[in-house]
Amino acid sequence: MTPFQQALIAASEGKLQTPTVGTASGNINYFGYQLAVHKYNLGIMAAGMKCRGITFTQIKKYYGFKGRTAKDCLPQMEQLLTNYKAALNN
């Protein structure tokens, strides 16, 4: 089980308190926000640039991605984000 999956379970059981993410249109889901930001970071890394404050290895380990480069892991992130959105709508 990946650290991301563990965090989802802990939050659903009330063992992990997630911060509130506010936008102009209201509050949004913290894990959805986290996925969107990490997808953005991974996209930048796949283009060959570095991101401040986070590394490719940290993202890879947190989500349990397989691959050597950010380009290899980007499709996995997109699939994870799609699955997460579908799970929220159900």
C-alpha distances in whole Angstrom, upper triangle without the diagonal:
4,7,8,6,7,10,11,10,12,15,16,16,18,17,17,20,19,23,25,26,29,31,34,34,32,28,25,21,20,16,19,21,18,17,21,22,19,20,24,23,21,24,26,25,25,29,29,29,28,26,27,25,21,21,19,17,16,15,13,11,10,9,8,12,14,17,20,22,21,23,21,18,20,20,16,16,19,17,14,17,19,16,16,20,20,18,20,23,22
4,5,5,6,9,10,11,12,14,16,17,18,17,16,18,17,20,23,23,27,28,32,31,29,26,23,19,17,14,16,18,15,14,18,18,15,17,20,19,18,21,23,21,22,26,26,26,24,22,23,21,18,17,16,14,12,11,10,8,6,6,6,9,12,15,18,19,18,20,18,15,17,17,14,14,17,16,12,15,18,16,15,18,19,18,19,23,22
4,5,5,6,9,10,10,12,14,15,16,14,13,15,14,17,20,20,24,26,30,29,27,24,21,18,15,12,15,16,13,13,17,17,14,16,19,18,17,21,23,21,22,26,26,25,23,21,21,18,16,16,15,13,11,10,11,8,5,7,8,11,15,17,19,20,19,21,20,17,18,19,16,15,18,17,14,16,19,17,15,19,20,18,19,23,23
4,5,5,6,9,10,11,12,14,15,14,12,14,13,15,18,18,21,23,27,26,24,21,18,14,12,9,12,13,10,10,14,14,12,14,17,16,16,19,21,20,21,24,25,24,22,20,21,18,15,16,15,14,11,10,11,9,6,6,8,11,15,18,20,20,18,20,19,15,16,17,14,12,15,15,11,12,15,14,12,15,17,15,16,19,20
4,5,5,6,9,10,11,12,14,13,12,15,14,17,19,20,23,25,28,27,25,22,19,15,14,10,13,15,13,12,16,17,15,16,20,20,19,22,24,23,24,27,28,28,26,24,25,22,19,20,18,17,15,13,13,12,9,8,10,12,16,19,22,22,20,22,21,17,18,18,15,14,16,15,11,13,15,13,11,15,16,13,15,18,18
4,5,5,6,9,10,11,12,11,10,13,13,16,19,20,24,26,30,29,26,23,20,17,15,12,15,17,14,15,18,19,17,19,22,22,21,24,26,25,26,30,30,29,27,25,25,22,20,20,20,18,16,15,15,13,10,10,12,15,18,21,24,24,23,25,24,20,21,22,18,17,20,19,15,16,19,16,14,18,19,16,17,21,20
4,5,5,6,9,10,10,9,7,10,9,13,15,16,20,23,26,26,23,19,17,13,11,9,13,14,12,13,16,16,15,18,20,20,20,23,25,24,26,29,29,28,26,23,23,20,18,19,19,18,15,14,15,13,10,11,13,16,20,23,25,25,23,25,24,20,21,22,19,17,19,19,15,16,18,16,14,17,18,16,16,20,20
4,6,5,6,9,10,10,9,11,10,13,15,16,19,22,25,24,21,18,15,11,10,8,11,13,12,12,15,17,16,17,20,21,21,23,25,25,26,29,30,29,27,25,25,22,20,22,21,20,17,16,17,15,12,12,14,17,20,23,26,26,23,25,24,21,21,21,18,16,18,17,13,14,16,14,11,14,15,12,12,16,16
4,5,5,6,9,9,9,11,12,16,18,19,22,25,28,27,24,21,18,15,14,12,14,17,15,16,19,20,19,21,24,24,24,27,29,28,29,32,33,33,31,28,28,26,23,24,24,23,20,19,19,17,14,14,16,19,22,25,28,28,26,28,27,23,24,24,20,19,21,20,16,17,19,16,13,16,17,14,14,18,17
4,5,5,6,5,5,9,10,14,16,18,22,24,28,27,24,20,18,15,13,12,16,17,16,17,20,21,20,22,25,25,25,28,30,29,31,34,34,33,31,28,28,25,23,24,24,23,20,19,20,18,15,15,17,21,24,27,29,29,28,30,29,25,26,26,23,21,23,22,19,19,21,19,16,19,20,17,17,20,20
4,5,5,6,5,6,7,11,13,15,18,21,24,23,20,17,15,12,10,10,13,15,14,15,18,19,19,21,23,24,24,27,29,29,30,33,34,33,30,27,27,24,23,24,25,24,21,19,21,19,16,16,19,22,25,28,30,30,28,30,29,25,25,26,23,21,22,22,18,18,20,18,15,17,18,15,14,18,18
4,5,8,8,9,10,14,15,17,20,22,26,24,21,18,16,12,12,11,14,16,16,17,20,21,21,23,25,26,26,29,31,31,32,35,36,35,33,30,30,27,26,27,27,26,23,22,23,22,18,18,20,23,26,29,32,32,30,31,30,27,27,27,24,22,23,22,18,18,20,17,14,16,17,14,13,16,16
4,6,8,10,12,15,17,20,23,25,29,27,24,20,19,16,15,15,18,20,19,20,23,24,24,26,28,29,29,32,34,34,35,38,39,38,35,32,32,29,28,29,29,28,25,24,25,23,20,20,22,25,28,31,34,34,32,34,33,29,29,30,26,25,26,25,21,22,23,21,18,20,21,17,16,20,19
4,6,7,9,13,15,18,20,24,27,26,22,19,18,15,14,14,18,19,18,20,23,24,24,26,28,28,29,32,33,34,35,38,39,37,35,32,31,28,27,29,29,28,25,24,26,24,20,21,23,26,30,33,35,35,33,35,34,30,30,31,28,26,27,27,23,23,25,22,19,21,22,19,18,21,21
4,7,10,13,16,19,22,25,28,28,24,21,20,17,15,15,19,20,18,20,23,24,23,26,28,28,28,31,33,32,34,37,38,36,33,30,30,26,25,27,28,26,23,23,24,22,19,20,22,25,28,31,33,33,32,34,33,29,30,31,28,26,28,27,23,23,26,23,20,23,24,21,20,23,23
4,6,10,13,15,19,22,25,25,22,18,17,14,12,12,16,16,15,17,20,20,20,23,25,24,25,28,29,29,31,34,34,33,30,27,26,23,22,24,25,24,20,20,22,20,16,18,20,23,27,29,31,31,29,31,31,27,27,28,25,23,25,25,21,21,24,22,19,21,23,20,19,22,22
4,7,9,12,16,19,22,22,19,15,15,12,10,12,15,15,14,17,19,19,20,23,24,24,26,28,29,29,32,34,34,33,30,27,25,22,22,24,26,25,21,21,23,22,18,19,22,25,29,31,33,32,30,32,32,28,28,29,27,24,26,26,22,21,24,23,19,21,23,20,18,22,23
4,7,9,12,16,19,19,16,12,11,9,7,8,12,11,11,14,16,16,17,19,21,21,22,25,26,26,28,31,31,29,27,24,23,20,19,22,23,23,19,18,21,20,16,17,21,23,27,29,30,30,27,29,29,26,25,26,24,21,23,23,20,18,21,20,17,18,21,18,16,20,21
4,6,10,13,16,17,14,10,10,9,7,10,12,11,11,14,16,15,16,19,20,20,22,25,25,26,28,30,31,29,26,22,21,19,19,22,23,24,20,19,22,22,18,19,23,25,29,30,32,30,27,30,30,27,26,27,25,22,23,25,21,20,22,22,18,19,22,20,18,21,23
4,6,10,13,13,10,7,8,8,7,10,12,10,12,15,15,15,17,20,20,21,23,25,26,27,29,31,32,29,27,24,23,20,21,24,25,26,23,21,25,24,21,21,25,27,30,32,33,32,29,31,31,28,27,28,26,23,24,25,22,20,22,22,18,18,21,20,17,20,22
4,7,10,11,9,6,6,7,6,10,10,8,10,13,12,12,15,17,17,18,21,22,23,24,26,28,29,27,25,21,21,19,19,22,24,25,22,20,23,24,20,21,24,25,29,31,32,30,26,28,29,26,24,26,25,21,21,23,20,18,20,21,17,17,20,19,16,19,22
4,7,8,6,4,6,9,9,13,12,10,13,16,14,14,18,19,19,20,23,24,24,26,28,29,31,28,27,23,22,21,22,25,26,28,25,23,27,27,24,24,28,29,32,33,35,32,29,30,32,29,26,28,27,23,23,25,23,20,22,23,19,18,22,21,18,20,23
4,5,5,6,7,11,11,14,13,11,14,16,14,14,18,19,18,20,23,23,23,26,27,28,30,27,26,23,23,22,23,26,27,29,26,24,27,28,25,25,29,29,33,34,35,32,28,30,31,28,26,27,27,23,23,25,23,20,21,23,20,18,21,22,19,20,23
4,6,8,10,14,15,18,16,14,17,19,17,17,21,21,20,23,25,25,25,28,30,30,32,30,29,26,25,25,26,29,30,32,30,28,31,32,29,29,32,32,36,37,38,35,31,32,34,31,28,30,30,26,25,27,26,22,24,25,23,20,24,24,21,22,25
4,7,9,12,15,17,15,14,18,19,17,18,21,22,21,24,26,26,27,29,31,31,33,31,31,27,27,27,27,30,31,33,30,28,31,32,29,28,32,32,35,37,38,35,32,32,34,31,28,29,29,25,24,26,25,21,22,24,21,18,21,22,18,18,22
4,7,10,12,15,14,13,16,18,17,18,21,22,21,24,26,26,27,30,31,32,34,32,31,27,27,26,27,30,30,32,29,27,30,31,27,27,31,31,35,36,38,35,32,33,34,31,29,29,29,25,24,26,24,21,22,23,20,18,21,21,17,18,21
4,7,9,12,11,10,13,16,15,16,19,20,20,22,24,25,26,28,30,31,33,31,29,26,25,24,24,27,28,29,26,24,27,28,24,24,28,29,32,34,35,33,30,31,32,29,27,28,27,23,23,24,22,19,20,21,17,16,19,18,15,16,19
4,6,9,8,7,11,12,12,13,16,17,17,19,21,22,23,25,27,28,30,28,27,24,24,23,22,25,25,27,24,21,24,25,21,21,24,25,29,30,32,30,27,28,29,25,23,24,23,19,19,20,18,15,16,17,14,12,16,15,12,14,17
4,6,5,6,9,10,11,12,14,15,17,19,20,21,23,25,26,28,29,28,26,23,23,22,21,23,23,24,21,19,22,22,18,18,21,22,26,28,30,28,25,26,27,23,22,22,21,17,17,18,15,13,15,15,11,11,14,13,10,12,15
4,5,5,6,9,10,11,12,14,15,16,18,20,21,22,24,26,27,26,24,21,20,18,18,20,21,22,18,16,19,19,15,15,19,20,24,26,28,26,23,25,25,22,20,22,20,16,17,18,15,13,16,16,12,13,16,14,12,15,18
4,5,5,6,9,10,10,12,14,15,16,18,20,21,22,24,26,24,23,20,20,18,17,19,18,19,16,14,16,16,13,12,16,17,21,23,25,23,20,22,22,19,18,18,16,13,14,15,12,10,13,13,9,10,13,12,11,14,16
4,5,5,6,9,10,10,12,14,15,16,19,20,21,23,25,24,22,20,21,19,18,19,19,20,18,15,17,18,15,13,17,18,21,23,25,23,20,21,22,18,16,17,15,12,12,13,11,8,10,11,8,8,11,11,9,12,15
4,5,5,6,9,10,11,12,14,15,17,18,20,21,23,22,20,17,18,16,16,18,18,20,17,14,17,18,15,15,18,19,22,24,25,23,20,21,22,19,17,18,17,13,14,15,13,10,13,14,11,11,15,15,13,15,18
4,5,5,6,8,10,11,12,14,15,16,18,20,21,20,18,15,16,14,12,15,15,16,13,11,14,15,11,11,15,16,19,21,22,20,17,19,20,16,15,17,15,12,13,15,12,10,14,14,11,13,16,16,14,18,20
4,6,5,6,9,10,10,12,14,15,16,18,20,19,18,15,17,16,13,15,14,16,13,10,12,14,11,10,13,13,17,18,20,18,15,16,17,13,12,13,12,8,9,11,8,7,10,11,9,10,14,14,13,16,18
4,6,5,6,9,10,11,13,14,15,17,19,18,17,15,16,16,14,16,15,17,15,12,15,17,14,13,16,16,19,20,21,19,15,16,18,14,12,13,13,9,9,12,11,8,11,13,11,11,14,15,14,17,19
4,5,5,6,9,10,11,12,14,16,17,15,14,11,12,12,11,13,13,15,13,11,14,16,13,13,17,16,19,20,21,18,14,16,18,15,13,15,15,11,12,15,13,11,14,16,14,14,18,19,18,20,23
4,5,5,6,8,10,10,12,14,15,14,13,10,12,11,9,10,10,12,10,7,10,12,10,10,13,13,16,16,17,15,11,13,15,11,10,13,12,8,10,13,11,10,14,15,14,15,18,19,18,21,23
4,5,5,6,9,10,10,12,14,14,14,12,14,14,12,12,11,14,13,9,11,14,13,11,14,12,15,15,16,14,10,11,13,10,7,10,10,6,7,11,10,8,11,14,13,14,17,18,18,20,22
4,5,5,6,9,10,11,13,12,12,10,12,13,12,13,12,15,14,11,14,17,15,14,17,16,18,18,18,15,11,12,15,12,10,12,13,10,10,14,13,12,14,17,16,16,19,21,20,22,25
4,5,5,6,9,10,11,9,8,6,9,10,8,9,9,12,11,9,12,14,14,13,16,14,17,16,16,13,9,12,14,12,10,13,14,11,12,16,15,14,17,19,18,19,22,23,23,25,27
4,5,5,6,9,10,10,9,9,12,13,10,9,7,10,11,8,9,13,13,12,14,12,13,13,13,10,6,8,10,8,6,10,11,8,10,13,13,13,16,18,17,18,21,22,22,25,27
4,5,5,6,9,9,10,10,14,15,13,12,10,14,15,12,13,16,16,15,17,14,16,15,15,11,7,8,11,10,7,10,12,10,10,14,14,13,16,18,18,19,22,23,23,25,28
4,5,5,7,6,7,7,11,13,12,11,10,14,15,13,14,18,18,17,19,17,18,16,16,12,9,10,13,12,10,14,15,13,14,17,18,17,19,22,21,22,25,26,26,28,31
4,5,5,5,6,7,11,13,10,9,7,11,12,11,12,15,16,16,17,14,15,13,12,9,6,8,11,10,9,13,14,13,14,18,18,17,20,22,22,23,26,27,27,29,32
4,5,7,9,11,14,16,14,12,9,13,15,13,13,16,17,16,17,14,14,12,11,7,5,5,8,9,7,11,13,12,13,16,17,17,19,21,22,23,25,27,27,29,31
4,6,9,11,15,17,15,14,12,16,17,16,16,20,21,20,21,18,18,16,14,10,8,8,12,12,11,14,16,15,15,19,20,19,21,24,24,25,27,29,30,31,34
4,7,10,13,16,14,12,11,14,17,16,16,19,21,20,21,18,18,15,13,10,9,9,13,13,13,16,18,17,18,21,22,22,24,26,27,28,30,32,32,34,36
4,7,10,13,12,11,11,14,16,15,16,19,20,20,22,19,20,18,16,12,10,12,15,15,14,18,19,18,19,22,22,22,25,27,27,27,30,32,32,34,36
4,7,9,9,8,9,12,13,13,15,17,18,19,20,18,20,18,16,13,11,13,16,15,15,19,19,17,19,23,22,22,25,27,26,27,30,31,31,33,36
4,6,6,7,9,12,12,11,14,16,16,17,19,18,20,19,17,14,12,15,17,16,15,19,19,17,18,22,21,20,23,25,24,25,28,29,28,31,34
4,6,8,11,13,12,13,16,17,17,19,21,20,22,21,20,17,15,18,21,19,18,22,22,19,21,24,23,22,26,27,26,27,30,30,30,32,35
4,7,10,12,10,11,15,15,15,17,19,19,22,21,20,18,16,19,21,19,19,22,22,19,21,24,22,21,25,26,24,26,29,29,28,31,34
4,7,8,7,8,11,12,11,14,16,16,18,18,17,15,13,16,18,15,15,19,18,16,18,21,19,19,22,23,22,24,27,27,26,29,31
4,5,5,7,9,10,11,13,14,14,15,14,13,12,10,14,15,13,14,18,17,15,18,20,19,19,23,24,22,25,27,27,28,31,32
4,5,5,6,9,10,11,12,10,12,11,10,8,7,11,11,9,11,14,13,12,15,17,16,17,20,21,21,23,26,26,26,29,31
4,5,5,6,8,10,10,10,11,10,10,9,9,13,13,11,13,16,14,14,17,19,17,19,22,22,22,24,27,26,27,30,32
4,5,5,6,9,10,10,13,13,13,13,11,15,15,12,14,17,15,13,17,18,16,17,21,21,20,23,25,24,25,28,30
4,6,5,6,8,8,11,12,12,11,9,13,13,10,11,14,12,10,13,15,13,14,17,18,17,19,22,21,22,25,26
4,6,6,6,5,7,8,9,9,9,12,10,8,10,12,10,9,13,14,12,14,17,17,17,20,22,22,23,26,27
4,6,5,7,9,11,12,13,12,15,14,11,14,16,13,12,16,16,14,16,19,19,18,21,23,22,23,27,28
4,6,8,11,14,15,15,14,17,16,12,14,16,13,11,15,15,12,14,17,17,15,19,21,19,20,24,25
4,6,9,12,14,14,13,15,13,10,11,13,9,8,12,12,9,11,14,13,13,16,18,17,18,21,22
4,7,10,12,13,13,15,13,10,12,13,10,10,14,13,11,14,16,15,15,19,20,19,21,24,24
4,7,9,10,10,11,9,6,9,10,7,8,11,11,10,13,15,15,15,18,20,20,22,24,25
4,7,9,10,11,8,7,10,11,8,11,14,13,13,16,18,17,19,21,22,22,25,27,28
4,6,8,8,5,6,10,11,10,12,14,15,15,18,19,20,21,23,25,25,27,29,30
4,7,8,7,8,11,13,13,14,17,18,18,20,22,23,24,26,28,28,30,32,33
4,5,5,7,9,11,12,13,15,17,17,19,21,22,23,25,27,28,29,31,33
4,5,5,6,9,10,10,12,14,15,16,18,20,20,22,24,25,26,28,30
4,6,5,8,10,10,11,14,15,16,18,19,21,22,24,25,27,28,30
4,6,7,8,10,11,12,14,16,17,18,20,22,23,24,26,28,29
4,6,5,6,9,10,11,12,14,15,16,19,20,21,23,25,26
4,5,5,6,9,10,11,12,14,15,17,18,20,21,23,25
4,5,5,6,9,10,11,12,14,15,17,18,20,21,23
4,5,5,6,9,10,11,12,14,15,16,18,20,21
4,5,5,6,9,10,10,12,14,15,16,19,20
4,5,5,6,9,10,11,12,14,15,17,19
4,5,5,6,9,10,11,12,14,16,17
4,5,5,6,9,10,10,12,14,16
4,5,5,6,9,10,11,13,15
4,5,5,6,9,10,11,13
4,5,5,6,9,10,11
4,5,5,6,9,10
4,5,5,6,9
4,5,5,7
4,5,5
4,6
4
